[in-house]
């Protein structure tokens, strides 16, 4: 009987398995290192070679024939031939053929060390360059599944020891030089049973192959789960802060953040001033006359506002600058770096010197998943010299309306009633729909109060967020340290 504290069934299966799959390469490395006291470490090349793929010429790709398995054709350890390219069958390429249950590994790029296992029923396949295959020299010395766990260890070593540079590369020879302990078949079977029971959170109260090693790995699993749960809680707290930000913005636009106001100004008075200003600009031919917007109906009003505020259409208080947007080629866009890469850019490359915008403007997404509240805010202020492509509306506000107020409001409301097209790729917020959005207009003095109060509250949220992110960073470093020490053969 094992004497160690073998904790089982204390965690949800999804957490347990997630941690296991993220850490199992390290666990196998621990097994290799600690078994080396009985079975000496040897280069992988003594038992397994990494066969490289063939450098197929892209000019000779075919629409049918033998599928070529490239790095992009295997993910989550599965081969996917739905988007592969083909090559004419050639007997001279037989050494690059893949067979059922072959284990392959990515040798380069951002997905370096990802694994693939050739499923049954795929037929003849060729292996492309920068893909490596684990070739067993003597099948009688291995349980096939044990080679898979060795591959997971190789994967972990490559990732955690950060081989390569910005675009990492690893060669078959580098992998073959890695040192492993190669126990006999019976120990391999016992190790496989232990790893599968650990994966399924069904560890039995027995010794599988080595009590000390097993307890060390179980301890690592439990420690990693504890760190995972802490990180999950920190992520949940960040989500709560996002909700808090949204609540502050929503209450601000309902007048709930203001103290009792003694102002004699009203939103309706401000709206009349804006209409007069717009009429003057039209008379001076600085602004084109647009079709008058329909009045707001009661059913369109989403919430109550203070009595001295006024409901109006967004188009009544903003100026449309969409006509100044600059469509650029993909090449030109690829040359531009800056904060607003999707909508435009602040620091434009020298050869694009015809700036269309210089100052402070309100940018509002015209299309994209952000409109469905999937990612970033859909409205923000852009400052300086910049261009804007056709993926964002460009607006300004009449001088008695604060741009921040408009941006904050747009970022709190449900935009779906104003969106046309179907997600994910065809959704669009047209200018005509944007202009129809009802807007709660406070007097100017209260706008300034709201902006000041929101800055205070957002700074408070920033502080909370920074503290949580620092804790996340520490937690991540601790997890990496645990894995690194295990990889280096040190007990934690």
C-alpha positions in Angstrom: 0.0 0.0 0.0 1.2 3.5 -0.7 1.8 5.6 2.3 1.6 9.0 0.7 -1.4 11.4 0.9 -3.2 10.5 -2.3 -5.8 13.2 -2.7 -8.5 12.2 -5.2 -12.0 13.4 -6.2 -11.6 16.8 -4.4 -11.7 18.8 -7.6 -14.0 19.2 -10.5 -13.0 17.0 -13.5 -12.6 20.0 -15.8 -10.1 21.7 -13.5 -8.3 18.4 -12.8 -7.9 17.5 -16.4 -7.0 21.0 -17.5 -4.1 21.1 -15.0 -3.1 17.5 -15.9 -2.8 18.2 -19.6 -0.9 21.4 -19.1 1.5 19.8 -16.7 1.8 16.1 -17.8 5.0 16.8 -19.8 6.6 18.0 -16.7 5.3 15.0 -14.7 6.8 12.6 -17.3 10.1 14.5 -17.1 10.0 14.0 -13.3 9.5 10.3 -13.9 12.4 10.2 -16.3 14.8 12.0 -13.9 13.9 10.0 -10.8 13.8 6.6 -12.6 17.3 7.4 -13.8 18.6 6.2 -10.4 17.7 2.7 -11.5 17.7 3.1 -15.3 20.4 5.4 -16.4 19.6 8.4 -18.6 20.4 7.9 -22.3 20.0 10.0 -25.4 16.6 9.7 -27.1 18.5 8.8 -30.3 19.4 5.4 -28.8 15.8 4.3 -29.0 13.9 6.9 -31.0 14.8 9.1 -33.9 13.0 12.2 -35.1 12.3 11.8 -38.8 12.1 15.1 -40.7 9.6 16.0 -43.4 10.2 16.8 -47.0 10.6 20.3 -48.5 7.7 20.0 -51.0 7.7 22.7 -53.7 4.6 24.9 -53.5 4.6 25.3 -57.2 4.0 21.5 -57.5 1.0 21.4 -55.1 -2.0 19.7 -56.6 -5.8 19.8 -56.0 -5.8 16.0 -55.5 -3.4 13.2 -54.8 -1.6 12.5 -51.5 -2.4 15.0 -48.7 0.7 16.9 -47.4 0.5 17.4 -43.6 1.9 20.8 -42.7 2.1 22.5 -39.3 -1.3 24.1 -39.9 -2.9 20.7 -40.5 -2.7 19.3 -37.0 -4.1 20.8 -33.8 -5.2 19.5 -30.4 -3.3 16.3 -31.3 -5.6 15.6 -34.3 -4.8 15.6 -38.0 -7.2 17.7 -40.1 -7.0 17.2 -43.9 -9.9 19.5 -44.8 -7.6 22.4 -45.8 -4.5 20.5 -46.8 -2.7 20.6 -50.1 -1.8 17.6 -52.2 1.1 16.1 -54.1 1.5 13.4 -56.8 2.2 10.0 -55.3 5.9 9.2 -55.7 7.8 6.1 -54.5 10.9 8.1 -53.7 8.9 9.9 -51.0 8.0 6.7 -49.1 10.3 7.7 -46.1 8.1 10.7 -45.6 4.8 8.7 -45.5 2.8 8.8 -42.2 1.1 5.8 -40.8 -1.7 5.3 -38.3 -0.8 6.2 -34.7 2.4 8.0 -35.8 3.3 10.8 -33.4 4.4 14.1 -35.1 5.7 17.3 -33.6 6.0 20.9 -34.9 9.6 22.0 -35.1 9.2 25.8 -35.7 7.1 28.9 -35.3 4.6 30.1 -32.8 3.1 26.6 -32.2 6.5 25.0 -31.8 6.3 21.6 -30.0 2.6 21.0 -30.7 1.8 17.3 -31.2 -0.3 15.4 -33.6 -1.3 11.7 -33.7 -2.4 10.2 -37.0 -5.9 8.8 -36.7 -7.1 5.7 -38.5 -8.8 5.9 -41.8 -6.9 8.9 -43.3 -5.1 6.9 -45.9 -1.6 7.8 -47.3 -0.2 11.0 -46.1 3.1 12.9 -46.7 4.9 14.8 -44.0 6.0 18.4 -44.8 9.3 20.0 -43.7 9.5 21.4 -40.2 7.4 18.5 -39.0 9.1 15.7 -37.1 8.0 12.1 -36.5 8.9 9.9 -33.5 10.4 6.8 -35.2 10.9 3.9 -32.8 14.0 1.9 -33.7 12.9 -1.3 -31.9 9.2 -1.7 -31.3 9.8 -4.7 -29.0 11.2 -2.4 -26.4 8.2 0.0 -26.2 4.6 0.1 -25.3 3.3 2.4 -28.0 1.5 4.7 -25.5 4.7 5.2 -23.6 6.2 6.9 -26.6 3.3 9.3 -26.5 4.2 10.2 -22.9 7.8 10.7 -23.9 6.6 13.0 -26.7 4.7 15.0 -24.1 7.9 15.4 -22.1 9.8 16.5 -25.2 7.0 19.1 -25.8 7.3 20.4 -22.2 11.0 20.7 -22.3 10.9 22.6 -25.6 8.2 25.0 -24.4 9.4 25.6 -20.8 13.1 25.9 -21.5 12.2 28.4 -24.3 14.4 27.0 -27.1 14.8 29.4 -30.0 14.3 33.1 -30.4 11.4 35.3 -31.6 10.4 32.7 -34.1 11.7 29.5 -32.3 13.1 26.6 -34.1 14.3 23.2 -32.9 16.1 20.5 -35.0 15.5 16.8 -34.9 19.1 16.4 -33.7 18.5 18.7 -30.7 15.5 16.6 -29.7 17.4 13.4 -30.1 20.1 14.6 -27.7 17.6 14.9 -24.9 18.3 12.4 -22.1 15.6 10.0 -20.9 15.4 6.9 -18.7 14.1 3.9 -20.6 12.6 1.3 -18.2 11.6 -2.2 -19.2 8.1 -2.9 -20.7 6.5 -3.9 -17.4 7.5 -0.6 -15.7 6.3 1.3 -18.9 2.9 -0.4 -18.5 2.7 0.5 -14.8 3.7 4.1 -15.6 1.0 4.3 -18.3 -1.6 3.0 -15.8 -0.5 5.6 -13.2 -0.7 8.5 -15.7 -4.1 7.5 -17.0 -5.5 7.2 -13.5 -4.0 10.6 -12.6 -5.6 12.0 -15.8 -9.0 10.6 -14.8 -8.6 11.6 -11.1 -9.0 7.9 -10.1 -5.7 7.3 -8.4 -5.9 4.0 -6.5 -4.4 3.4 -3.1 -1.6 1.3 -4.4 2.0 1.5 -5.6 2.0 1.5 -9.4 5.7 1.6 -10.2 7.5 3.8 -7.6 5.9 5.1 -4.4 8.2 8.2 -4.0 7.9 9.3 -7.6 4.1 8.8 -7.6 3.6 10.9 -4.4 5.9 13.6 -5.8 3.8 13.9 -9.0 0.5 13.8 -7.0 1.8 16.6 -4.9 2.8 18.6 -8.0 -0.7 18.0 -9.4 -2.4 19.2 -6.2 -0.1 22.3 -6.0 -0.7 23.2 -9.6 -4.5 22.9 -9.1 -4.3 25.2 -6.0 -2.5 27.7 -8.1 -5.0 27.3 -11.0 -7.9 27.9 -8.6 -6.2 31.1 -7.2 -5.7 32.3 -10.8 -9.3 31.5 -11.7 -10.5 33.5 -8.7 -8.3 36.5 -9.7 -9.7 36.3 -13.2 -13.2 36.3 -11.7 -12.3 39.4 -9.7 -11.2 41.1 -12.9 -14.5 40.3 -14.5 -16.3 41.8 -11.5 -14.2 45.0 -11.9 -15.3 45.2 -15.5 -18.9 44.9 -14.3 -18.3 47.6 -11.8 -16.9 49.9 -14.4 -20.0 49.3 -16.5 -22.3 49.9 -13.6 -20.6 53.2 -12.8 -20.9 54.3 -16.5 -24.6 53.2 -16.6 -25.4 55.1 -13.4 -23.6 58.2 -14.6 -25.7 58.3 -17.7 -28.8 58.0 -15.5 -27.8 61.0 -13.3 -27.3 58.8 -10.3 -23.8 59.9 -9.6 -24.7 63.6 -9.2 -25.3 65.3 -5.9 -28.5 67.3 -5.7 -28.2 69.9 -8.4 -29.4 73.5 -8.0 -28.6 74.4 -11.6 -31.1 76.5 -13.5 -29.9 75.0 -16.8 -31.8 72.3 -18.5 -30.9 69.7 -21.1 -33.6 71.1 -23.4 -32.1 74.6 -23.3 -28.7 73.1 -24.3 -30.4 71.2 -27.1 -31.9 74.4 -28.4 -28.5 76.1 -28.3 -27.0 73.2 -30.3 -29.8 73.4 -32.9 -29.0 77.2 -33.3 -25.3 76.5 -33.6 -25.9 73.8 -36.3 -28.2 76.2 -38.2 -25.4 78.9 -38.2 -22.8 76.4 -39.5 -25.2 75.4 -42.3 -25.8 79.0 -43.2 -22.1 79.6 -43.3 -21.8 76.5 -45.5 -19.4 74.8 -43.0 -21.9 72.0 -42.6 -24.2 70.3 -45.0 -27.9 70.3 -44.2 -29.1 66.8 -43.3 -32.5 65.2 -43.2 -34.3 66.0 -39.9 -34.4 63.1 -37.5 -37.7 61.7 -36.3 -38.8 62.6 -32.7 -38.2 60.1 -29.9 -41.1 57.9 -29.1 -41.8 56.8 -25.5 -41.1 53.1 -26.2 -37.5 54.0 -27.3 -36.6 55.5 -23.9 -34.5 52.9 -22.1 -34.5 54.4 -18.5 -35.6 57.4 -16.4 -33.4 60.5 -16.2 -33.5 63.7 -14.1 -36.4 65.9 -15.1 -34.2 68.8 -16.2 -32.3 66.5 -18.6 -33.5 65.9 -22.2 -33.8 63.0 -24.5 -32.5 63.6 -28.0 -31.1 61.7 -31.0 -27.3 61.1 -31.1 -27.3 62.7 -34.6 -28.6 65.9 -33.1 -25.6 66.5 -30.9 -22.7 65.1 -33.1 -21.1 66.1 -36.3 -20.5 63.5 -39.0 -16.9 63.4 -40.4 -17.1 60.0 -42.2 -16.5 61.7 -45.5 -12.9 62.4 -44.4 -12.0 58.8 -43.8 -9.1 57.4 -45.9 -9.2 53.9 -47.3 -5.7 52.5 -47.5 -4.3 49.4 -49.1 -3.3 46.3 -47.1 0.3 47.1 -47.7 -0.1 50.7 -46.5 -2.0 49.5 -43.4 0.7 46.9 -42.7 3.3 49.7 -42.5 1.5 51.7 -39.9 2.1 51.2 -36.2 0.2 52.7 -33.4 -2.6 52.4 -30.8 -5.4 52.6 -33.4 -4.3 50.0 -35.9 -7.8 48.8 -36.4 -9.5 52.1 -36.8 -6.5 54.2 -37.8 -3.1 55.2 -36.5 -1.5 58.0 -34.5 2.1 57.6 -35.8 1.7 57.4 -39.5 4.7 56.4 -41.7 6.4 59.2 -43.6 5.1 58.5 -47.1 1.5 58.9 -45.9 1.6 62.7 -45.2 -1.9 63.6 -46.0 -3.4 63.5 -42.5 -7.2 63.6 -42.6 -7.6 64.2 -38.9 -5.7 66.4 -36.5 -7.1 67.0 -33.0 -9.5 65.1 -30.8 -12.4 63.1 -32.4 -14.8 60.4 -31.3 -14.3 57.1 -33.1 -17.1 54.5 -33.1 -16.9 51.0 -34.5 -18.8 50.5 -37.7 -18.4 46.7 -37.8 -16.8 43.9 -36.0 -17.5 41.7 -32.9 -16.9 44.6 -30.5 -20.4 45.8 -31.5 -21.8 42.7 -29.7 -19.8 43.5 -26.5 -17.4 40.7 -27.2 -14.1 42.5 -26.6 -13.1 46.1 -26.4 -15.2 49.3 -26.1 -16.8 50.4 -29.3 -16.3 54.1 -28.8 -13.2 56.0 -27.7 -11.4 59.3 -28.2 -8.5 59.6 -30.8 -6.0 62.5 -30.4 -3.2 63.9 -32.6 -2.6 63.3 -36.3 -4.2 60.1 -37.6 -6.0 58.4 -40.4 -9.2 56.3 -40.1 -10.3 53.6 -42.4 -13.8 52.6 -43.2 -14.2 50.4 -40.1 -15.0 53.3 -37.8 -17.3 56.3 -37.8 -15.7 59.6 -37.1 -17.7 62.1 -35.0 -17.2 65.4 -33.2 -19.5 67.0 -30.7 -20.8 70.5 -30.6 -18.7 72.5 -28.1 -21.4 72.3 -25.4 -21.4 68.5 -25.3 -18.5 66.6 -23.8 -17.0 63.8 -26.0 -16.3 61.6 -23.0 -20.0 61.7 -22.1 -21.0 60.4 -25.6 -18.3 57.7 -25.6 -19.2 56.5 -22.2 -22.9 56.3 -23.1 -22.3 54.3 -26.3 -20.1 51.9 -24.4 -22.9 51.1 -21.9 -25.9 50.6 -24.1 -27.1 47.5 -26.1 -26.4 48.3 -29.7 -28.0 45.2 -31.2 -31.3 47.0 -32.1 -29.2 49.4 -34.3 -27.1 46.7 -36.0 -27.7 45.2 -39.4 -26.4 42.0 -40.9 -25.6 38.6 -39.2 -22.7 37.8 -36.9 -19.9 37.0 -36.9 -18.6 38.7 -40.0 -21.4 40.7 -41.5 -22.6 42.9 -38.6 -22.6 46.6 -39.2 -23.6 49.8 -37.4 -24.6 52.2 -40.2 -24.3 55.9 -39.7 -28.0 56.3 -40.3 -28.7 53.9 -37.4 -26.0 55.4 -35.2 -27.6 58.9 -35.5 -31.0 57.5 -34.3 -29.7 56.2 -30.9 -31.6 58.1 -28.1 -29.2 60.1 -25.9 -29.8 61.5 -22.4 -28.5 65.1 -22.5 -27.5 66.8 -19.2 -26.7 70.5 -18.9 -23.1 71.3 -19.6 -22.2 71.9 -15.9 -23.5 68.5 -14.9 -21.7 66.9 -17.9 -18.4 68.2 -16.4 -19.4 66.9 -12.9 -20.2 63.5 -14.4 -16.8 63.3 -16.3 -14.9 64.3 -13.1 -16.7 61.7 -11.0 -16.2 59.0 -13.6 -12.5 59.8 -13.7 -12.3 59.4 -9.9 -14.2 56.1 -10.0 -12.3 54.7 -13.0 -9.0 55.5 -11.2 -10.3 53.5 -8.3 -11.1 50.6 -10.6 -7.6 51.0 -12.2 -6.0 50.6 -8.8 -8.0 47.4 -8.0 -7.3 46.0 -11.5 -3.5 46.7 -11.2 -3.4 45.0 -7.8 -5.1 41.9 -9.1 -2.9 41.7 -12.2 0.2 41.9 -10.0 -1.2 39.0 -8.0 -1.8 37.1 -11.2 1.7 37.8 -12.4 3.1 36.5 -9.1 0.9 33.5 -9.3 2.0 32.7 -12.9 5.6 33.1 -11.9 5.1 30.7 -9.0 3.5 28.2 -11.3 6.3 28.5 -13.8 8.8 28.1 -11.0 7.1 24.9 -9.8 7.2 23.5 -13.3 10.8 24.7 -14.0 12.1 23.1 -10.8 10.4 19.9 -11.6 11.9 20.0 -15.1 15.3 20.5 -13.6 14.8 17.6 -11.2 14.4 19.5 -8.0 11.6 18.6 -5.5 9.5 21.5 -4.5 
